[in-house]
Amino acid sequence: MPQLNPLDWAPQLIWLVITFGVLYLLMKWVALPKIGSVIEMRQGRIAGDLEAADKLRRETQEAIAAYEQALAEAKARAHGIAQEARNRLKDEVAAERTTLERDLSAKSAEAEAQIHQAKVSALKEVNAVASKTAAEIVRRLIGIAPTKPEVSAAVAAARKE
Protein backbone atom coordinates (compact mmCIF):
# COMPACT_ATOMS: atom_id res chain seq x y z
CA MET A 1 0.00 0.00 0.00
CA PRO A 2 1.56 3.21 -1.09
CA GLN A 3 -0.03 5.42 1.55
CA LEU A 4 1.72 3.49 4.29
CA ASN A 5 5.14 3.91 2.63
CA PRO A 6 7.05 6.58 4.62
CA LEU A 7 8.71 7.90 1.48
CA ASP A 8 5.30 8.81 0.03
CA TRP A 9 4.23 10.75 3.11
CA ALA A 10 5.78 14.09 2.22
CA PRO A 11 3.96 14.50 -1.10
CA GLN A 12 0.78 13.28 0.55
CA LEU A 13 1.12 15.89 3.29
CA ILE A 14 1.69 18.62 0.70
CA TRP A 15 -1.39 17.58 -1.21
CA LEU A 16 -3.28 17.35 2.11
CA VAL A 17 -2.31 20.94 2.98
CA ILE A 18 -3.16 22.19 -0.54
CA THR A 19 -6.53 20.37 -0.55
CA PHE A 20 -7.32 21.49 3.00
CA GLY A 21 -6.41 25.10 2.12
CA VAL A 22 -8.55 25.08 -1.04
CA LEU A 23 -11.46 23.56 0.86
CA TYR A 24 -10.94 26.05 3.69
CA LEU A 25 -10.94 28.99 1.26
CA LEU A 26 -14.02 27.62 -0.57
CA MET A 27 -15.81 27.22 2.74
CA LYS A 28 -14.75 30.67 3.92
CA TRP A 29 -15.60 32.60 0.72
CA VAL A 30 -18.43 30.58 -0.83
CA ALA A 31 -20.24 28.12 1.46
CA LEU A 32 -20.18 29.91 4.81
CA PRO A 33 -21.42 33.26 3.42
CA LYS A 34 -24.31 31.45 1.74
CA ILE A 35 -25.09 29.54 4.92
CA GLY A 36 -24.78 32.76 6.95
CA SER A 37 -27.15 34.60 4.59
CA VAL A 38 -29.64 31.72 4.81
CA ILE A 39 -29.41 31.78 8.61
CA GLU A 40 -29.85 35.58 8.63
CA MET A 41 -32.84 35.27 6.27
CA ARG A 42 -34.35 32.63 8.54
CA GLN A 43 -33.72 34.78 11.60
CA GLY A 44 -35.25 37.74 9.78
CA ARG A 45 -38.23 35.66 8.71
CA ILE A 46 -38.64 34.25 12.24
CA ALA A 47 -38.37 37.76 13.73
CA GLY A 48 -40.88 39.03 11.17
CA ASP A 49 -43.21 36.13 11.92
CA LEU A 50 -42.88 36.78 15.65
CA GLU A 51 -43.62 40.47 15.12
CA ALA A 52 -46.59 39.62 12.92
CA ALA A 53 -47.83 37.10 15.51
CA ASP A 54 -47.41 39.69 18.26
CA LYS A 55 -49.23 42.27 16.14
CA LEU A 56 -52.04 39.80 15.42
CA ARG A 57 -52.20 38.89 19.12
CA ARG A 58 -52.54 42.58 20.04
CA GLU A 59 -55.18 43.08 17.34
CA THR A 60 -57.02 40.01 18.60
CA GLN A 61 -56.92 41.33 22.16
CA GLU A 62 -58.17 44.71 20.95
CA ALA A 63 -60.92 43.02 18.96
CA ILE A 64 -61.91 40.95 22.00
CA ALA A 65 -61.90 44.06 24.19
CA ALA A 66 -64.00 45.93 21.60
CA TYR A 67 -66.37 42.95 21.35
CA GLU A 68 -66.73 42.75 25.14
CA GLN A 69 -67.33 46.50 25.32
CA ALA A 70 -69.91 46.33 22.53
CA LEU A 71 -71.53 43.36 24.26
CA ALA A 72 -71.63 45.25 27.56
CA GLU A 73 -73.12 48.29 25.81
CA ALA A 74 -75.69 46.10 24.05
CA LYS A 75 -76.62 44.48 27.37
CA ALA A 76 -76.92 47.90 28.98
CA ARG A 77 -79.10 49.14 26.10
CA ALA A 78 -81.23 46.00 26.27
CA HIS A 79 -81.60 46.42 30.02
CA GLY A 80 -82.52 50.09 29.52
CA ILE A 81 -85.06 49.22 26.83
CA ALA A 82 -86.56 46.48 29.02
CA GLN A 83 -86.71 48.84 32.01
CA GLU A 84 -88.30 51.53 29.86
CA ALA A 85 -90.87 49.03 28.57
CA ARG A 86 -91.62 47.88 32.13
CA ASN A 87 -92.04 51.47 33.29
CA ARG A 88 -94.25 52.30 30.32
CA LEU A 89 -96.39 49.21 30.90
CA LYS A 90 -96.58 49.99 34.61
CA ASP A 91 -97.75 53.53 33.80
CA GLU A 92 -100.28 52.22 31.28
CA VAL A 93 -101.59 49.68 33.80
CA ALA A 94 -101.81 52.35 36.49
CA ALA A 95 -103.69 54.67 34.12
CA GLU A 96 -106.03 51.85 33.08
CA ARG A 97 -106.56 50.88 36.73
CA THR A 98 -107.38 54.49 37.60
CA THR A 99 -109.84 54.68 34.72
CA LEU A 100 -111.46 51.39 35.70
CA GLU A 101 -111.68 52.39 39.36
CA ARG A 102 -113.27 55.68 38.38
CA ASP A 103 -115.73 53.89 36.09
CA LEU A 104 -116.51 51.32 38.77
CA SER A 105 -117.00 54.07 41.36
CA ALA A 106 -119.38 55.88 39.01
CA LYS A 107 -121.28 52.67 38.24
CA SER A 108 -121.36 51.76 41.93
CA ALA A 109 -122.72 55.20 42.84
CA GLU A 110 -125.27 54.91 40.04
CA ALA A 111 -126.29 51.42 41.21
CA GLU A 112 -126.59 52.63 44.81
CA ALA A 113 -128.77 55.50 43.64
CA GLN A 114 -130.95 53.07 41.69
CA ILE A 115 -131.14 50.74 44.69
CA HIS A 116 -132.10 53.63 46.95
CA GLN A 117 -134.69 54.78 44.42
CA ALA A 118 -136.05 51.23 44.16
CA LYS A 119 -136.12 50.95 47.96
CA VAL A 120 -137.99 54.25 48.32
CA SER A 121 -140.38 53.20 45.57
CA ALA A 122 -140.87 49.79 47.16
CA LEU A 123 -141.48 51.32 50.57
CA LYS A 124 -144.11 53.64 49.08
CA GLU A 125 -145.77 50.69 47.45
CA VAL A 126 -145.50 48.68 50.68
CA ASN A 127 -147.21 51.49 52.54
CA ALA A 128 -149.95 51.64 49.94
CA VAL A 129 -150.39 47.86 49.90
CA ALA A 130 -150.23 47.69 53.71
CA SER A 131 -152.80 50.48 53.96
CA LYS A 132 -155.17 48.76 51.50
CA THR A 133 -154.68 45.40 53.20
CA ALA A 134 -155.18 46.81 56.70
CA ALA A 135 -158.30 48.70 55.56
CA GLU A 136 -159.72 45.53 53.99
CA ILE A 137 -158.94 43.46 57.11
CA VAL A 138 -160.61 46.02 59.40
CA ARG A 139 -163.64 46.26 57.08
CA ARG A 140 -164.05 42.49 57.07
CA LEU A 141 -163.53 42.16 60.82
CA ILE A 142 -165.76 44.94 62.02
CA GLY A 143 -167.75 45.61 58.92
CA ILE A 144 -166.86 49.32 58.74
CA ALA A 145 -164.12 50.65 56.45
CA PRO A 146 -161.66 53.03 58.19
CA THR A 147 -160.64 56.30 56.61
CA LYS A 148 -157.42 56.65 54.71
CA PRO A 149 -155.76 58.98 57.28
CA GLU A 150 -156.56 56.51 60.08
CA VAL A 151 -155.15 53.55 58.13
CA SER A 152 -152.00 55.52 57.13
CA ALA A 153 -151.38 56.59 60.73
CA ALA A 154 -151.84 52.98 61.97
CA VAL A 155 -149.46 51.59 59.30
CA ALA A 156 -146.85 54.27 60.08
CA ALA A 157 -147.11 53.53 63.81
CA ALA A 158 -146.75 49.78 63.15
CA ARG A 159 -143.69 50.29 60.99
CA LYS A 160 -141.89 52.39 63.61
CA GLU A 161 -142.07 49.63 66.22
PEHUJO-V882319 format. One record per helix or strand. SS is the DSSP state (H for helix, E for strand). FROM is the first residue (numbers start at 1). TO is the last residue. If there is no record, write none. Layout:
BEGIN
{{SS | FROM | TO} {SS | FROM | TO}}
END
This chain:
BEGIN
{{H | 2 | 4} {H | 6 | 142} {H | 148 | 160}}
END
